[in-house]
Amino acid sequence: MENNKVLSIIIPTYNMSKYINRCLDSLLIKDLDKLEVLVVIDGSKDDSSEKAHVYQDKYPGSFRVIDKENGNYGSCINRGLKELTGRFVKVLDADDWYDTAELNKLVCVLDSMDTDVDMVLTHYQVCDANGTNQPVRISDKWTFGKKYNIQDMFADREFFRLAMHMVLYRSELFKEFAYFQTEGISYTDIEWVFKPIYYVTNVVFSNTDIYRYFVGREGQTMDPAVRLRSLTHEWKSLTSMLEFNEKNTNIKDNVVDYTQFRINIRLMNIYIDSLIHMDDKSFENFKLKEIDDFLKINYPSVYESVASYDVRGNLINSWRNSGKRYSGFVRSVIGTAMNCYSKMKA
């Protein structure tokens, strides 16, 4: 039988019983027969799998549950990519959801889209537990529905802030290169908007507002208390990005500007969080100096670049030149500098 799936949605799921119904209900569109939903259960210890199987039983032509051993976020993406059948693929976290009407609209758009379109970008919204939504919209400088060469995107700084919530890809793209999202750790979603970019040829902007990104729940990886314990994960993901960049830089002209920006942003998280909290007990096993030395020896251009990146680069330089752990001083400087920087950018 001919496959009619237009869009495959991969949903990494670990202990999401509280949110999984909201997530899956949001996918019950009018044109459900054109949708493939892969709920990848990452060794959950709650009843997430049981709840997901209810949808599989009720909508067997569109929902499929994949139960696997725990391997963290990236392992779910990797597994989903191996098993999907849709023309396009998008990722949805199990504590987030889609706007149902906008999703149906997007599926219709994708169904009529040229088969060679590699990447499609949509609007999204950041939502909190209080019901406040913050829209994140594609720049109106781009014409919706028009196909642009990826090289044009590298000249647009707004494109550099690409988020996984707005991105979907042509599925066959992942058969054209060896994509592997780092497994066993969190904070790997940035790889979804980093590695495939080297192989994207064209981009289409869709005037659809799909993703609802839920922030503020307890235990979320963006929770500051959790992030302080996870810098080692960020560093492991970054090393994967650095290695991939080194092997693939020559594939496209101008890609270096985009990739350098994404690497710098990730490094900023690591450096600044470490400098602010370098005397906290939770950081005793996180060796920023070793990371700094590693970059200096193995990736000297990245080492130099991160220290010249806005006001935060000056703070990194100050730390490098001091050779000491002036954590109290650094906290004060960072607090003052970042407050001024935020006002300047506002």
Secondary structure as GFF3:
##gff-version 3
##sequence-region A 1 346
A	DSSP	beta_strand	7	13	.	.	.	ID=ss1
A	DSSP	alpha_helix	20	25	.	.	.	ID=ss2
A	DSSP	three_ten_helix	32	34	.	.	.	ID=ss3
A	DSSP	beta_strand	35	42	.	.	.	ID=ss4
A	DSSP	alpha_helix	48	58	.	.	.	ID=ss5
A	DSSP	beta_strand	63	68	.	.	.	ID=ss6
A	DSSP	alpha_helix	73	83	.	.	.	ID=ss7
A	DSSP	beta_strand	88	91	.	.	.	ID=ss8
A	DSSP	beta_strand	97	98	.	.	.	ID=ss9
A	DSSP	alpha_helix	100	111	.	.	.	ID=ss10
A	DSSP	beta_strand	119	128	.	.	.	ID=ss11
A	DSSP	beta_strand	133	136	.	.	.	ID=ss12
A	DSSP	beta_strand	147	149	.	.	.	ID=ss13
A	DSSP	alpha_helix	150	153	.	.	.	ID=ss14
A	DSSP	three_ten_helix	159	161	.	.	.	ID=ss15
A	DSSP	three_ten_helix	164	166	.	.	.	ID=ss16
A	DSSP	beta_strand	167	170	.	.	.	ID=ss17
A	DSSP	three_ten_helix	171	175	.	.	.	ID=ss18
A	DSSP	three_ten_helix	189	193	.	.	.	ID=ss19
A	DSSP	three_ten_helix	196	199	.	.	.	ID=ss20
A	DSSP	beta_strand	202	215	.	.	.	ID=ss21
A	DSSP	alpha_helix	224	228	.	.	.	ID=ss22
A	DSSP	alpha_helix	231	248	.	.	.	ID=ss23
A	DSSP	three_ten_helix	249	251	.	.	.	ID=ss24
A	DSSP	alpha_helix	255	277	.	.	.	ID=ss25
A	DSSP	three_ten_helix	281	283	.	.	.	ID=ss26
A	DSSP	alpha_helix	288	298	.	.	.	ID=ss27
A	DSSP	alpha_helix	300	306	.	.	.	ID=ss28
A	DSSP	alpha_helix	310	322	.	.	.	ID=ss29
A	DSSP	alpha_helix	327	345	.	.	.	ID=ss30
###
